[in-house]
């Protein structure tokens, strides 16, 4: 398991086999995504990590329309953090 996935799971108290909801849709998340890519200076901290479905991850990577921009992801993630802290 990747370090950033461990950071996300630990922060919210999830186990590896737990249901993890997408922060966008509430559907089962398959991926933990960096809101700001590591190649662009993003960190492996909870403020920069968001749980997404595979389709949402493709939208966030600008592969599939409609696109999920970093700004939209950050907005949704901030709401999710505020509700779960």
Biopython code that builds the backbone (N, CA, C, O; Angstrom):
import numpy as np
from Bio.PDB.StructureBuilder import StructureBuilder

atoms = [
    (1, "UNK", "N", (0.849, -1.173, 0.000)),
    (1, "UNK", "CA", (0.000, 0.000, 0.000)),
    (1, "UNK", "C", (0.898, 1.240, 0.000)),
    (1, "UNK", "O", (1.907, 1.300, 0.702)),
    (2, "UNK", "N", (0.506, 2.206, -0.792)),
    (2, "UNK", "CA", (1.299, 3.432, -0.899)),
    (2, "UNK", "C", (1.170, 4.275, 0.367)),
    (2, "UNK", "O", (0.151, 4.232, 1.057)),
    (3, "UNK", "N", (2.218, 5.039, 0.658)),
    (3, "UNK", "CA", (2.267, 5.848, 1.870)),
    (3, "UNK", "C", (1.091, 6.821, 1.956)),
    (3, "UNK", "O", (0.491, 6.975, 3.020)),
    (4, "UNK", "N", (0.760, 7.476, 0.846)),
    (4, "UNK", "CA", (-0.319, 8.459, 0.890)),
    (4, "UNK", "C", (-1.677, 7.803, 1.146)),
    (4, "UNK", "O", (-2.559, 8.427, 1.736)),
    (5, "UNK", "N", (-1.852, 6.564, 0.714)),
    (5, "UNK", "CA", (-3.082, 5.836, 1.020)),
    (5, "UNK", "C", (-3.156, 5.559, 2.518)),
    (5, "UNK", "O", (-4.221, 5.680, 3.124)),
    (6, "UNK", "N", (-2.030, 5.190, 3.111)),
    (6, "UNK", "CA", (-1.977, 4.968, 4.561)),
    (6, "UNK", "C", (-2.318, 6.243, 5.318)),
    (6, "UNK", "O", (-3.032, 6.199, 6.320)),
    (7, "UNK", "N", (-1.812, 7.383, 4.844)),
    (7, "UNK", "CA", (-2.095, 8.670, 5.485)),
    (7, "UNK", "C", (-3.600, 8.920, 5.480)),
    (7, "UNK", "O", (-4.172, 9.312, 6.497)),
    (8, "UNK", "N", (-4.239, 8.692, 4.334)),
    (8, "UNK", "CA", (-5.680, 8.930, 4.203)),
    (8, "UNK", "C", (-6.470, 8.002, 5.117)),
    (8, "UNK", "O", (-7.344, 8.453, 5.858)),
    (9, "UNK", "N", (-6.167, 6.713, 5.067)),
    (9, "UNK", "CA", (-6.896, 5.742, 5.884)),
    (9, "UNK", "C", (-6.742, 6.048, 7.370)),
    (9, "UNK", "O", (-7.715, 6.000, 8.123)),
    (10, "UNK", "N", (-5.527, 6.360, 7.785)),
    (10, "UNK", "CA", (-5.266, 6.638, 9.201)),
    (10, "UNK", "C", (-6.023, 7.877, 9.669)),
    (10, "UNK", "O", (-6.602, 7.880, 10.755)),
    (11, "UNK", "N", (-6.019, 8.913, 8.864)),
    (11, "UNK", "CA", (-6.677, 10.155, 9.259)),
    (11, "UNK", "C", (-8.161, 9.941, 9.565)),
    (11, "UNK", "O", (-8.681, 10.477, 10.543)),
    (12, "UNK", "N", (-8.835, 9.160, 8.731)),
    (12, "UNK", "CA", (-10.269, 8.947, 8.901)),
    (12, "UNK", "C", (-10.594, 7.673, 9.694)),
    (12, "UNK", "O", (-11.764, 7.367, 9.922)),
    (13, "UNK", "N", (-9.565, 6.936, 10.109)),
    (13, "UNK", "CA", (-9.782, 5.739, 10.909)),
    (13, "UNK", "C", (-10.304, 4.555, 10.116)),
    (13, "UNK", "O", (-10.951, 3.671, 10.677)),
    (14, "UNK", "N", (-10.032, 4.526, 8.818)),
    (14, "UNK", "CA", (-10.452, 3.415, 7.973)),
    (14, "UNK", "C", (-9.445, 2.277, 8.045)),
    (14, "UNK", "O", (-8.245, 2.507, 8.196)),
    (15, "UNK", "N", (-9.944, 1.042, 7.935)),
    (15, "UNK", "CA", (-9.092, -0.118, 7.738)),
    (15, "UNK", "C", (-9.016, -0.415, 6.252)),
    (15, "UNK", "O", (-9.791, 0.128, 5.463)),
    (16, "UNK", "N", (-8.088, -1.273, 5.872)),
    (16, "UNK", "CA", (-7.900, -1.596, 4.453)),
    (16, "UNK", "C", (-9.160, -2.174, 3.813)),
    (16, "UNK", "O", (-9.393, -1.962, 2.623)),
    (17, "UNK", "N", (-9.971, -2.894, 4.572)),
    (17, "UNK", "CA", (-11.148, -3.557, 4.019)),
    (17, "UNK", "C", (-12.436, -2.757, 4.230)),
    (17, "UNK", "O", (-13.513, -3.210, 3.840)),
    (18, "UNK", "N", (-12.339, -1.589, 4.834)),
    (18, "UNK", "CA", (-13.525, -0.772, 5.107)),
    (18, "UNK", "C", (-14.092, -0.157, 3.835)),
    (18, "UNK", "O", (-13.393, 0.027, 2.838)),
    (19, "UNK", "N", (-15.378, 0.154, 3.904)),
    (19, "UNK", "CA", (-16.018, 0.927, 2.841)),
    (19, "UNK", "C", (-15.504, 2.356, 2.940)),
    (19, "UNK", "O", (-15.607, 2.987, 3.992)),
    (20, "UNK", "N", (-14.961, 2.856, 1.864)),
    (20, "UNK", "CA", (-14.455, 4.222, 1.814)),
    (20, "UNK", "C", (-15.277, 4.956, 0.760)),
    (20, "UNK", "O", (-15.233, 4.602, -0.418)),
    (21, "UNK", "N", (-16.028, 5.978, 1.177)),
    (21, "UNK", "CA", (-16.867, 6.687, 0.203)),
    (21, "UNK", "C", (-16.067, 7.706, -0.598)),
    (21, "UNK", "O", (-15.142, 8.342, -0.092)),
    (22, "UNK", "N", (-16.452, 7.841, -1.862)),
    (22, "UNK", "CA", (-15.915, 8.934, -2.666)),
    (22, "UNK", "C", (-16.354, 10.242, -2.039)),
    (22, "UNK", "O", (-17.501, 10.373, -1.610)),
    (23, "UNK", "N", (-15.467, 11.194, -1.983)),
    (23, "UNK", "CA", (-15.809, 12.506, -1.442)),
    (23, "UNK", "C", (-16.647, 13.318, -2.423)),
    (23, "UNK", "O", (-17.208, 14.350, -2.053)),
    (24, "UNK", "N", (-16.734, 12.866, -3.656)),
    (24, "UNK", "CA", (-17.531, 13.558, -4.672)),
    (24, "UNK", "C", (-18.950, 12.993, -4.724)),
    (24, "UNK", "O", (-19.921, 13.749, -4.695)),
    (25, "UNK", "N", (-19.069, 11.682, -4.800)),
    (25, "UNK", "CA", (-20.377, 11.055, -5.041)),
    (25, "UNK", "C", (-20.904, 10.196, -3.900)),
    (25, "UNK", "O", (-22.098, 9.899, -3.857)),
    (26, "UNK", "N", (-20.040, 9.792, -2.980)),
    (26, "UNK", "CA", (-20.453, 8.873, -1.919)),
    (26, "UNK", "C", (-20.432, 7.418, -2.350)),
    (26, "UNK", "O", (-20.657, 6.530, -1.528)),
    (27, "UNK", "N", (-20.167, 7.160, -3.615)),
    (27, "UNK", "CA", (-20.047, 5.789, -4.117)),
    (27, "UNK", "C", (-18.737, 5.190, -3.605)),
    (27, "UNK", "O", (-17.877, 5.925, -3.121)),
    (28, "UNK", "N", (-18.571, 3.868, -3.702)),
    (28, "UNK", "CA", (-17.323, 3.259, -3.242)),
    (28, "UNK", "C", (-16.099, 3.821, -3.975)),
    (28, "UNK", "O", (-16.035, 3.802, -5.204)),
    (29, "UNK", "N", (-15.147, 4.311, -3.209)),
    (29, "UNK", "CA", (-13.917, 4.864, -3.785)),
    (29, "UNK", "C", (-12.917, 3.733, -4.033)),
    (29, "UNK", "O", (-12.779, 2.819, -3.220)),
    (30, "UNK", "N", (-12.236, 3.810, -5.149)),
    (30, "UNK", "CA", (-11.165, 2.867, -5.453)),
    (30, "UNK", "C", (-9.788, 3.516, -5.401)),
    (30, "UNK", "O", (-8.774, 2.823, -5.307)),
    (31, "UNK", "N", (-9.751, 4.837, -5.461)),
    (31, "UNK", "CA", (-8.471, 5.532, -5.570)),
    (31, "UNK", "C", (-8.367, 6.681, -4.569)),
    (31, "UNK", "O", (-9.353, 7.350, -4.259)),
    (32, "UNK", "N", (-7.159, 6.890, -4.076)),
    (32, "UNK", "CA", (-6.828, 8.092, -3.312)),
    (32, "UNK", "C", (-5.993, 8.955, -4.263)),
    (32, "UNK", "O", (-4.968, 8.517, -4.785)),
    (33, "UNK", "N", (-6.448, 10.166, -4.472)),
    (33, "UNK", "CA", (-5.878, 11.048, -5.493)),
    (33, "UNK", "C", (-5.238, 12.268, -4.838)),
    (33, "UNK", "O", (-5.762, 12.806, -3.862)),
    (34, "UNK", "N", (-4.106, 12.698, -5.379)),
    (34, "UNK", "CA", (-3.472, 13.954, -4.962)),
    (34, "UNK", "C", (-4.192, 15.103, -5.665)),
    (34, "UNK", "O", (-4.252, 15.131, -6.894)),
    (35, "UNK", "N", (-4.734, 16.044, -4.904)),
    (35, "UNK", "CA", (-5.415, 17.187, -5.497)),
    (35, "UNK", "C", (-4.414, 18.015, -6.298)),
    (35, "UNK", "O", (-4.668, 18.367, -7.450)),
    (36, "UNK", "N", (-3.283, 18.320, -5.682)),
    (36, "UNK", "CA", (-2.160, 18.936, -6.393)),
    (36, "UNK", "C", (-1.140, 17.831, -6.614)),
    (36, "UNK", "O", (-0.646, 17.236, -5.656)),
    (37, "UNK", "N", (-0.827, 17.558, -7.862)),
    (37, "UNK", "CA", (0.082, 16.459, -8.194)),
    (37, "UNK", "C", (1.431, 16.630, -7.507)),
    (37, "UNK", "O", (1.914, 17.746, -7.316)),
    (38, "UNK", "N", (2.024, 15.502, -7.142)),
    (38, "UNK", "CA", (3.350, 15.545, -6.506)),
    (38, "UNK", "C", (4.362, 16.224, -7.420)),
    (38, "UNK", "O", (5.256, 16.925, -6.945)),
    (39, "UNK", "N", (4.228, 16.021, -8.732)),
    (39, "UNK", "CA", (5.153, 16.630, -9.686)),
    (39, "UNK", "C", (5.011, 18.154, -9.726)),
    (39, "UNK", "O", (5.879, 18.855, -10.246)),
    (40, "UNK", "N", (3.897, 18.659, -9.165)),
    (40, "UNK", "CA", (3.656, 20.104, -9.114)),
    (40, "UNK", "C", (3.796, 20.637, -7.690)),
    (40, "UNK", "O", (3.346, 21.741, -7.382)),
    (41, "UNK", "N", (4.429, 19.836, -6.823)),
    (41, "UNK", "CA", (4.688, 20.283, -5.458)),
    (41, "UNK", "C", (3.685, 19.811, -4.427)),
    (41, "UNK", "O", (3.780, 20.195, -3.261)),
    (42, "UNK", "N", (2.715, 18.980, -4.827)),
    (42, "UNK", "CA", (1.731, 18.458, -3.884)),
    (42, "UNK", "C", (2.379, 17.513, -2.876)),
    (42, "UNK", "O", (3.369, 16.845, -3.175)),
    (43, "UNK", "N", (1.813, 17.472, -1.702)),
    (43, "UNK", "CA", (2.352, 16.657, -0.605)),
    (43, "UNK", "C", (1.450, 15.463, -0.312)),
    (43, "UNK", "O", (0.308, 15.397, -0.767)),
    (44, "UNK", "N", (1.993, 14.520, 0.459)),
    (44, "UNK", "CA", (1.243, 13.349, 0.919)),
    (44, "UNK", "C", (0.578, 13.657, 2.258)),
    (44, "UNK", "O", (0.702, 12.882, 3.207)),
    (45, "UNK", "N", (-0.135, 14.800, 2.340)),
    (45, "UNK", "CA", (-0.831, 15.128, 3.581)),
    (45, "UNK", "C", (-2.335, 15.129, 3.331)),
    (45, "UNK", "O", (-2.790, 15.208, 2.190)),
    (46, "UNK", "N", (-3.094, 15.040, 4.418)),
    (46, "UNK", "CA", (-4.541, 14.885, 4.289)),
    (46, "UNK", "C", (-5.187, 16.046, 3.552)),
    (46, "UNK", "O", (-6.206, 15.862, 2.887)),
    (47, "UNK", "N", (-4.616, 17.229, 3.657)),
    (47, "UNK", "CA", (-5.170, 18.384, 2.957)),
    (47, "UNK", "C", (-5.076, 18.255, 1.440)),
    (47, "UNK", "O", (-5.770, 18.970, 0.717)),
    (48, "UNK", "N", (-4.233, 17.359, 0.952)),
    (48, "UNK", "CA", (-4.014, 17.200, -0.480)),
    (48, "UNK", "C", (-4.492, 15.851, -1.017)),
    (48, "UNK", "O", (-4.221, 15.519, -2.171)),
    (49, "UNK", "N", (-5.193, 15.078, -0.206)),
    (49, "UNK", "CA", (-5.620, 13.740, -0.619)),
    (49, "UNK", "C", (-7.135, 13.633, -0.594)),
    (49, "UNK", "O", (-7.785, 14.090, 0.347)),
    (50, "UNK", "N", (-7.692, 13.024, -1.636)),
    (50, "UNK", "CA", (-9.139, 12.882, -1.755)),
    (50, "UNK", "C", (-9.470, 11.482, -2.279)),
    (50, "UNK", "O", (-8.792, 10.959, -3.163)),
    (51, "UNK", "N", (-10.520, 10.889, -1.718)),
    (51, "UNK", "CA", (-10.971, 9.566, -2.161)),
    (51, "UNK", "C", (-11.923, 9.734, -3.344)),
    (51, "UNK", "O", (-12.861, 10.529, -3.282)),
    (52, "UNK", "N", (-11.682, 8.983, -4.420)),
    (52, "UNK", "CA", (-12.478, 9.076, -5.639)),
    (52, "UNK", "C", (-12.805, 7.697, -6.190)),
    (52, "UNK", "O", (-12.093, 6.727, -5.930)),
    (53, "UNK", "N", (-13.894, 7.621, -6.955)),
    (53, "UNK", "CA", (-14.158, 6.413, -7.734)),
    (53, "UNK", "C", (-13.155, 6.394, -8.885)),
    (53, "UNK", "O", (-12.472, 7.388, -9.131)),
    (54, "UNK", "N", (-13.067, 5.288, -9.574)),
    (54, "UNK", "CA", (-12.138, 5.206, -10.716)),
    (54, "UNK", "C", (-12.528, 6.213, -11.797)),
    (54, "UNK", "O", (-11.658, 6.863, -12.377)),
    (55, "UNK", "N", (-13.830, 6.350, -12.074)),
    (55, "UNK", "CA", (-14.286, 7.297, -13.096)),
    (55, "UNK", "C", (-13.981, 8.740, -12.684)),
    (55, "UNK", "O", (-13.542, 9.542, -13.508)),
    (56, "UNK", "N", (-14.213, 9.068, -11.416)),
    (56, "UNK", "CA", (-13.890, 10.410, -10.934)),
    (56, "UNK", "C", (-12.390, 10.671, -11.014)),
    (56, "UNK", "O", (-11.962, 11.789, -11.305)),
    (57, "UNK", "N", (-11.598, 9.639, -10.757)),
    (57, "UNK", "CA", (-10.144, 9.787, -10.847)),
    (57, "UNK", "C", (-9.742, 10.116, -12.288)),
    (57, "UNK", "O", (-8.869, 10.953, -12.516)),
    (58, "UNK", "N", (-10.372, 9.464, -13.245)),
    (58, "UNK", "CA", (-10.095, 9.764, -14.660)),
    (58, "UNK", "C", (-10.491, 11.201, -14.983)),
    (58, "UNK", "O", (-9.798, 11.885, -15.737)),
    (59, "UNK", "N", (-11.600, 11.657, -14.418)),
    (59, "UNK", "CA", (-12.030, 13.042, -14.631)),
    (59, "UNK", "C", (-11.041, 14.014, -13.999)),
    (59, "UNK", "O", (-10.759, 15.071, -14.563)),
    (60, "UNK", "N", (-10.516, 13.658, -12.833)),
    (60, "UNK", "CA", (-9.533, 14.504, -12.154)),
    (60, "UNK", "C", (-8.195, 14.538, -12.889)),
    (60, "UNK", "O", (-7.462, 15.524, -12.815)),
    (61, "UNK", "N", (-7.889, 13.470, -13.587)),
    (61, "UNK", "CA", (-6.647, 13.417, -14.372)),
    (61, "UNK", "C", (-6.845, 14.008, -15.774)),
    (61, "UNK", "O", (-5.959, 13.938, -16.625)),
    (62, "UNK", "N", (-8.037, 14.595, -15.990)),
    (62, "UNK", "CA", (-8.397, 15.237, -17.257)),
    (62, "UNK", "C", (-8.387, 14.261, -18.430)),
    (62, "UNK", "O", (-8.049, 14.626, -19.556)),
    (63, "UNK", "N", (-8.768, 13.002, -18.145)),
    (63, "UNK", "CA", (-8.849, 11.970, -19.174)),
    (63, "UNK", "C", (-10.275, 11.855, -19.697)),
    (63, "UNK", "O", (-10.493, 11.644, -20.889)),
    (64, "UNK", "N", (-11.240, 11.996, -18.797)),
    (64, "UNK", "CA", (-12.648, 11.798, -19.128)),
    (64, "UNK", "C", (-13.445, 13.046, -18.772)),
    (64, "UNK", "O", (-13.306, 13.587, -17.675)),
    (65, "UNK", "N", (-14.273, 13.498, -19.693)),
    (65, "UNK", "CA", (-15.155, 14.631, -19.424)),
    (65, "UNK", "C", (-16.401, 14.133, -18.713)),
    (65, "UNK", "O", (-16.765, 12.975, -18.916)),
    (66, "UNK", "N", (-17.084, 14.932, -17.887)),
    (66, "UNK", "CA", (-16.682, 16.283, -17.507)),
    (66, "UNK", "C", (-15.493, 16.235, -16.561)),
    (66, "UNK", "O", (-15.416, 15.365, -15.694)),
    (67, "UNK", "N", (-14.581, 17.159, -16.728)),
    (67, "UNK", "CA", (-13.374, 17.195, -15.919)),
    (67, "UNK", "C", (-13.657, 17.669, -14.495)),
    (67, "UNK", "O", (-14.549, 18.485, -14.263)),
    (68, "UNK", "N", (-12.886, 17.145, -13.554)),
    (68, "UNK", "CA", (-12.902, 17.608, -12.165)),
    (68, "UNK", "C", (-11.610, 18.384, -11.951)),
    (68, "UNK", "O", (-10.535, 17.789, -11.865)),
    (69, "UNK", "N", (-11.705, 19.698, -11.865)),
    (69, "UNK", "CA", (-10.511, 20.528, -11.704)),
    (69, "UNK", "C", (-9.992, 20.441, -10.274)),
    (69, "UNK", "O", (-10.721, 20.053, -9.361)),
    (70, "UNK", "N", (-8.742, 20.800, -10.091)),
    (70, "UNK", "CA", (-8.141, 20.815, -8.755)),
    (70, "UNK", "C", (-8.923, 21.750, -7.832)),
    (70, "UNK", "O", (-9.076, 21.468, -6.644)),
    (71, "UNK", "N", (-9.412, 22.852, -8.373)),
    (71, "UNK", "CA", (-10.184, 23.799, -7.563)),
    (71, "UNK", "C", (-11.479, 23.156, -7.058)),
    (71, "UNK", "O", (-11.835, 23.312, -5.890)),
    (72, "UNK", "N", (-12.180, 22.437, -7.935)),
    (72, "UNK", "CA", (-13.416, 21.762, -7.552)),
    (72, "UNK", "C", (-13.129, 20.657, -6.534)),
    (72, "UNK", "O", (-13.863, 20.501, -5.558)),
    (73, "UNK", "N", (-12.064, 19.897, -6.765)),
    (73, "UNK", "CA", (-11.687, 18.838, -5.826)),
    (73, "UNK", "C", (-11.361, 19.433, -4.458)),
    (73, "UNK", "O", (-11.777, 18.892, -3.433)),
    (74, "UNK", "N", (-10.622, 20.539, -4.436)),
    (74, "UNK", "CA", (-10.246, 21.164, -3.165)),
    (74, "UNK", "C", (-11.482, 21.651, -2.424)),
    (74, "UNK", "O", (-11.581, 21.497, -1.206)),
    (75, "UNK", "N", (-12.415, 22.233, -3.149)),
    (75, "UNK", "CA", (-13.658, 22.713, -2.540)),
    (75, "UNK", "C", (-14.425, 21.563, -1.890)),
    (75, "UNK", "O", (-14.846, 21.669, -0.738)),
    (76, "UNK", "N", (-14.607, 20.470, -2.620)),
    (76, "UNK", "CA", (-15.321, 19.300, -2.096)),
    (76, "UNK", "C", (-14.574, 18.687, -0.917)),
    (76, "UNK", "O", (-15.188, 18.298, 0.076)),
    (77, "UNK", "N", (-13.244, 18.602, -1.029)),
    (77, "UNK", "CA", (-12.433, 18.008, 0.024)),
    (77, "UNK", "C", (-12.510, 18.837, 1.307)),
    (77, "UNK", "O", (-12.612, 18.275, 2.397)),
    (78, "UNK", "N", (-12.463, 20.152, 1.192)),
    (78, "UNK", "CA", (-12.565, 21.011, 2.371)),
    (78, "UNK", "C", (-13.903, 20.791, 3.081)),
    (78, "UNK", "O", (-13.939, 20.726, 4.310)),
    (79, "UNK", "N", (-14.992, 20.676, 2.336)),
    (79, "UNK", "CA", (-16.296, 20.393, 2.929)),
    (79, "UNK", "C", (-16.278, 19.049, 3.642)),
    (79, "UNK", "O", (-16.790, 18.931, 4.755)),
    (80, "UNK", "N", (-15.691, 18.029, 3.006)),
    (80, "UNK", "CA", (-15.619, 16.689, 3.580)),
    (80, "UNK", "C", (-14.797, 16.700, 4.881)),
    (80, "UNK", "O", (-15.185, 16.085, 5.874)),
    (81, "UNK", "N", (-13.673, 17.398, 4.860)),
    (81, "UNK", "CA", (-12.837, 17.489, 6.070)),
    (81, "UNK", "C", (-13.591, 18.174, 7.207)),
    (81, "UNK", "O", (-13.536, 17.727, 8.353)),
    (82, "UNK", "N", (-14.289, 19.250, 6.887)),
    (82, "UNK", "CA", (-15.043, 19.968, 7.917)),
    (82, "UNK", "C", (-16.153, 19.133, 8.508)),
    (82, "UNK", "O", (-16.429, 19.243, 9.702)),
    (83, "UNK", "N", (-16.800, 18.300, 7.709)),
    (83, "UNK", "CA", (-17.872, 17.438, 8.197)),
    (83, "UNK", "C", (-17.353, 16.269, 9.013)),
    (83, "UNK", "O", (-18.070, 15.741, 9.864)),
    (84, "UNK", "N", (-16.110, 15.854, 8.764)),
    (84, "UNK", "CA", (-15.574, 14.640, 9.394)),
    (84, "UNK", "C", (-14.495, 14.923, 10.423)),
    (84, "UNK", "O", (-13.787, 13.999, 10.825)),
    (85, "UNK", "N", (-14.346, 16.130, 10.853)),
    (85, "UNK", "CA", (-13.365, 16.472, 11.896)),
    (85, "UNK", "C", (-14.065, 17.074, 13.093)),
    (85, "UNK", "O", (-13.414, 17.428, 14.076)),
]
sb = StructureBuilder()
sb.init_structure("model")
sb.init_model(0)
sb.init_chain("A")
sb.init_seg("    ")
for serial, (resi, resn, name, xyz) in enumerate(atoms, 1):
    if name == "N":
        sb.init_residue(resn, " ", resi, " ")
    sb.init_atom(name, np.array(xyz, "f"), 0.0, 1.0, " ", f" {name:<3s}", serial, name[0])
structure = sb.get_structure()
